[in-house]
């Protein structure tokens, strides 16, 4: 996936202004941020970059006396991939039970759930709050014999965990071809073939009317979750569960209300450093 790199300068700078800016930009499709001395650097997939929309967000910034300017450029493409391939990432341990690691490191603890991935440019090593919360939930869930959908699969790490937890079959899809290729590679690294996990290229329209799931997971930004909510619910069996993350705590009421319009009820919510996860049930 190709990204636009946007540098934001906040004057006068404050952590509160930086946190609020990140939350607002998350609603506009920005996926990740790094902090600078006087602002933020944000990354958004090129198809979702809209400078006019960002300018309108800044024009209605709720904190008084704050001036924010920005500049945009294409983010390096090959450099990101080379970084992953040459350096990899440190093993990520989750709840003392799950370890997510690459093939380069030998300092991997022996834990009940061992997941090997080569992330390249796809999202999902377990280091982000949203991925970690879903993995922790899956670790405690009874998935034996269930059919699962992994929407926006990224590296495929969640699909791997579902199989380790006993899922019968996983349908994983992603809009980015780089991610679907990466997910297939990572599934093979974990000894999982296409008979257990089918990977499709596309958005929610990749879900066919005959695709039915007991559990649908979606770790995607708020706007896509809202746009795809109806399709998600249609794909669930009666009593099926919807596991959502990729959004901020402040977005919980909006997403819960949207899901309720399609007959979903809120069962559980988790928050970690302002990032949120929701579990909803159909019927």
Buried (B, 14 or more C-beta within 10 A) or exposed (E): BBBBBBBBBBEEBEEEBBBBBBBBBBBBBBBEBEEBEEBBBBBBBEEBBEEEBBEEBBEEBEEEEBEBEBEBEEBEEEEBBEBBEEEBBEBBBBEEEBBBBBEEEEEBEEBEBBBBBBBBBBBBBBEBBBBBBBBBBBBEBEBEEBBBBBBBBBBBBBBBBBBBBEBBBBBBBBBBEBBBBBBBBBBEBBEBEEEBBBBBEEBBEBBEEEBBBBBBBBBBBBBBBBEBBBBBBBBBBEEBBBBBBBBBBBBBEBBBEBBEEBEBEBEEBBEBEBBBBBBBBBE
